Amino acid sequence: MTSNSRFIKSVLTAAKSDVPAMPWARGAHRKAFIARRSGAEVLKKTA
């Protein structure tokens, strides 16, 4: 089996699933970023 056919099979499998996994929607780095962003209140400077 060539790498091209494996790639196409994995793409078709992901497309047939209900919710394909997006790279930005998972992982510890993403969870830490969201927690940091939602936990800290940002004070904006006024001119």
Secondary structure as the mmCIF struct_conf table of DSSP 4:
data_model
#
loop_
_struct_conf.conf_type_id
_struct_conf.id
_struct_conf.beg_label_comp_id
_struct_conf.beg_label_asym_id
_struct_conf.beg_label_seq_id
_struct_conf.end_label_comp_id
_struct_conf.end_label_asym_id
_struct_conf.end_label_seq_id
HELX_RH_AL_P HELX_RH_AL_P1 SER A 3 LYS A 16
BEND BEND1 SER A 17 VAL A 19
HELX_LH_PP_P HELX_LH_PP_P1 PRO A 20 MET A 22
HELX_RH_3T_P HELX_RH_3T_P1 PRO A 23 ALA A 25
BEND BEND2 GLY A 27 GLY A 27
HELX_RH_AL_P HELX_RH_AL_P2 ALA A 28 GLY A 39
BEND BEND3 ALA A 40 ALA A 40
HELX_LH_PP_P HELX_LH_PP_P2 GLU A 41 LYS A 45
#
